[in-house]
Amino acid sequence: MPNRVAVLSDIHGVLPALEAVLAEPEVAAADRIVLTGDIAAGPQPVEVLDLLAGLGDRACWVRGNADRELVQARAGKPSPIDVSNWAAGELREDQAARLAALPLTVTLDVDGLGPVLFCHATPRDDEEVVLVDTRIERWAEVFADVPAEVRTVVCGHTHMPFARLVDRRLVVNPGSIGMPYGGPGAHWALLGPGVQLRRTDFDVDAACARVAAESTFPDAAGFADEYLRSRHSDTDALAVFAPRDGR
């Protein structure tokens, strides 16, 4: 049973932010590192996937909607998001095959928490939206098929960290490594024996300059400025996501 699990979500192909988190002592010492999806759709997809592949069996990968969309774009179904279409064309065949094989969910026993279900959006769908203020009735619907013994669910997708109880079940969103909403920094979580929401600060100016210099994505500088500087507040994001939460 893993004693400590670091959860990294929504990296979105941003190498400097990922490197900063992997350098954290508690991430380096974690028994397992769970990647809860949307790993490569961003300005440095090949480099991010290669760095994560180097973690070997310590890393546990879960599929996000953007990972699925990269595979679909390579198969001739373009994404509505420019950086995803560009990133899809950058991937090597082995990287695309890895993304295509990722599971929708993974369940691990974590010390102090028991069975923990990890997913990208919800346990039943890789792009369904649930939020910190989602009503209990909708949570009940989303969790209808989750085994009763699973008392903790970890999800990502909405790029905003939170931890809340839902009818005696703990729900955790670690936030986003590469596209944070609500403030700059790379957000992640540490599990076992409890839950800690963490943020890693890094030199955002230097990271933006590096992404612009190293990525061949035509709007790499714009992507870095918008997302690494977290131009979108949590209030903005909640307003955009609310209709997708059935409101």
Secondary structure by P-SEA (a helix, b strand, c coil): cccbbbbbcccccccaaaaaaaaccccccccbbbbcccccccccaaaaaaaaaaccccbbbbbcaaaaaaaaaaaccccccaaaaaaaaaccaaaaaaaaacccbbbbbcccccbbbbbccccccccccccccccaaaaaaaaccccccccbbbbcccccccccccccbbbbbccccccccccccccccccccbbbbbbbbcaaaaaaaaaaacccccaaaaaaaacccccccaaaaaaaacccccc
